[in-house]
Amino acid sequence: MPEAPFVPVVPAGGSGTRLWPLSRRARPKFLLDLTGQGRSLLQLTLDRLAPLADRPPIVVTGRAHVAAVREQLDEDVRVLAEPSARNSMPAIALAAAHVERESPDAVIGSFAADHLIEEEAAFARAVTAARDAAELGLLVTVGIAPASPSTGFGYIESAGDGGADPALSARLRAVGAEPVVRFVEKPDRERAEAFVDAGLRWNAGMFVVRASVLLDELAVQIPALAAGAREIAAAHGGAEEQEVLERVWPTMTAIAIDHALAEPLAAQGRVAVVPAEFDWDDVGDFAALARQFREREGAARRGEDGTEVHVVGSASVDALSSRATVYGSTDRHIALVGLEGVSIVDTEDVLLVLADEKVQALQQLVGRLDEQGLGRLR
Ligand SMILES: Nc1nc2c(ncn2[C@@H]2O[C@H](COP(=O)(O)OP(=O)(O)O[C@H]3O[C@H](CO)[C@@H](O)[C@H](O)[C@@H]3O)[C@@H](O)[C@H]2O)c(=O)[nH]1
């Protein structure tokens, strides 16, 4: 069993344009209730992490979202505000530096704010194994069995029962982890297919590590980033807190934890992976969302003419010969005839009708809004 105190960290960033117009700049995906359970993805994430935490969890988010995040969470959750988005490494390093100051031996676990995991017991088992492995001084991730050869995720290659250091491999095996050989970020289709065939796992952006190990390793890879995070944390609560944050934050390298730490440490044999036994979904686009709802039987409306419509929200919907997912909570009545494989998203100011096989193209359309003088709709 792990001994060091555990502090969950939740970086909540990203603009989530693939779920527009449900998600907007001011209301990113993590703030939305995308499961119909009356809890946002962020709330579900903290619900899942709270029972594992020995110290209050930390959410790191952009300044613009602090108020909305605070409103959704219990008072004991700490919210750290970033002056600007600088990718995941500065956000996680900042949280690690706060944890290191307060509990020098603590292990942090960083988990995305906007992913869906429903098998909580299996998730808790994986985190416990990852904490055990992290106490060996390693960076530990959780690897997901791939459901498809997705090109949208990173892949993790493990050494399985092998590994360059047999003694370390044996210690990892004893806690349910394996040494990582390498990470490969978002491969093309052909490589992704080969990776799935070869048994590689998806990187779900979960990292468990002693806070001091993360910062010490970062101090080797990108010294100014580790020093900056520690300087900001040291000023916390003092009169100069704001001045230090404003001065130091813009100097922090904007980089993902995958490139800053995971890849270089894997090359040194300092990363482990715990194979997950739970299903994971990043609900990254409307196709993933529709899949979620298709799996939730209760929400379906079926007709003898082959109609299968899933309604998310309070919208009033009538359909003939259609297969669709409808998101809507406006007063409008929505009528569908003869539509196959579409998502319909009805909001106060935007109505989106999207073919399921074209979900990837949505980002392009959202990107054009500013050029068209419609930036207010983003
Ligand atoms: N606070 C904060 N968080 C951020 C920022 N940028 C990114 N994040 C957070 O960092 C995590 C990863 O960022 P993404 O932008 O979602 O990463 P990605 O390119 O999709 O890829 C990563 O995640 C995939 C799984 O979803 C992985 O498959 C992939 O290998 C990689 O780790 C998310 O939780 C996101 O909210 C930022 O500026 N600030």
The ligand as an SDF file (V2000), in Angstrom:
LIG
                    3D

 39 42  0  0  0  0  0  0  0  0999 V2000
   -4.4870   24.3520  -16.8420 N   0  0  0  0  0  0  0  0  0  0  0  0
   -4.1410   24.0740  -18.0850 C   0  0  0  0  0  0  0  0  0  0  0  0
   -4.3170   22.8500  -18.5490 N   0  0  0  0  0  0  0  0  0  0  0  0
   -3.9530   22.6040  -19.8210 C   0  0  0  0  0  0  0  0  0  0  0  0
   -3.4040   23.5680  -20.6650 C   0  0  0  0  0  0  0  0  0  0  0  0
   -3.1640   22.9890  -21.8750 N   0  0  0  0  0  0  0  0  0  0  0  0
   -3.5510   21.7060  -21.7730 C   0  0  0  0  0  0  0  0  0  0  0  0
   -4.0350   21.4700  -20.5280 N   0  0  0  0  0  0  0  0  0  0  0  0
   -4.5630   20.2220  -19.9990 C   0  0  0  0  0  0  0  0  0  0  0  0
   -3.6380   19.2070  -20.2520 O   0  0  0  0  0  0  0  0  0  0  0  0
   -4.2990   18.0190  -20.6270 C   0  0  0  0  0  0  0  0  0  0  0  0
   -3.8160   17.5590  -21.9880 C   0  0  0  0  0  0  0  0  0  0  0  0
   -4.0000   18.6070  -22.9130 O   0  0  0  0  0  0  0  0  0  0  0  0
   -4.6730   18.3790  -24.3410 P   0  0  0  0  0  0  0  0  0  0  0  0
   -4.5590   19.6040  -25.1430 O   0  0  0  0  0  0  0  0  0  0  0  0
   -6.0400   17.7870  -24.1500 O   0  0  0  0  0  0  0  0  0  0  0  0
   -3.6880   17.2920  -24.9050 O   0  0  0  0  0  0  0  0  0  0  0  0
   -3.7740   16.4790  -26.2200 P   0  0  0  0  0  0  0  0  0  0  0  0
   -3.0380   17.1980  -27.2930 O   0  0  0  0  0  0  0  0  0  0  0  0
   -5.1560   16.0500  -26.5210 O   0  0  0  0  0  0  0  0  0  0  0  0
   -2.9220   15.1550  -25.8730 O   0  0  0  0  0  0  0  0  0  0  0  0
   -2.6450   14.6790  -24.5840 C   0  0  0  0  0  0  0  0  0  0  0  0
   -3.7690   14.0270  -24.0250 O   0  0  0  0  0  0  0  0  0  0  0  0
   -4.2100   12.8540  -24.7600 C   0  0  0  0  0  0  0  0  0  0  0  0
   -5.3580   12.2230  -23.9900 C   0  0  0  0  0  0  0  0  0  0  0  0
   -6.4460   13.0660  -23.9500 O   0  0  0  0  0  0  0  0  0  0  0  0
   -3.0670   11.8430  -24.9130 C   0  0  0  0  0  0  0  0  0  0  0  0
   -3.4700   10.7300  -25.7050 O   0  0  0  0  0  0  0  0  0  0  0  0
   -1.8620   12.5000  -25.5360 C   0  0  0  0  0  0  0  0  0  0  0  0
   -0.7980   11.5850  -25.5900 O   0  0  0  0  0  0  0  0  0  0  0  0
   -1.4630   13.7110  -24.7060 C   0  0  0  0  0  0  0  0  0  0  0  0
   -1.0710   13.3160  -23.4170 O   0  0  0  0  0  0  0  0  0  0  0  0
   -5.7950   18.3420  -20.5810 C   0  0  0  0  0  0  0  0  0  0  0  0
   -6.2670   17.9320  -19.3220 O   0  0  0  0  0  0  0  0  0  0  0  0
   -5.8480   19.8290  -20.7010 C   0  0  0  0  0  0  0  0  0  0  0  0
   -6.9680   20.3580  -20.0170 O   0  0  0  0  0  0  0  0  0  0  0  0
   -3.2160   24.8870  -20.1360 C   0  0  0  0  0  0  0  0  0  0  0  0
   -2.7270   25.8000  -20.7950 O   0  0  0  0  0  0  0  0  0  0  0  0
   -3.6000   25.0650  -18.8570 N   0  0  0  0  0  0  0  0  0  0  0  0
  1  2  1  0
  2  3  2  0
  2 39  1  0
  3  4  1  0
  4  5  2  0
  4  8  1  0
  5  6  1  0
  5 37  1  0
  6  7  2  0
  7  8  1  0
  8  9  1  0
  9 10  1  0
  9 35  1  0
 10 11  1  0
 11 12  1  0
 11 33  1  0
 12 13  1  0
 13 14  1  0
 14 15  2  0
 14 16  1  0
 14 17  1  0
 17 18  1  0
 18 19  2  0
 18 20  1  0
 18 21  1  0
 21 22  1  0
 22 23  1  0
 22 31  1  0
 23 24  1  0
 24 25  1  0
 24 27  1  0
 25 26  1  0
 27 28  1  0
 27 29  1  0
 29 30  1  0
 29 31  1  0
 31 32  1  0
 33 34  1  0
 33 35  1  0
 35 36  1  0
 37 38  2  0
 37 39  1  0
M  END
$$$$
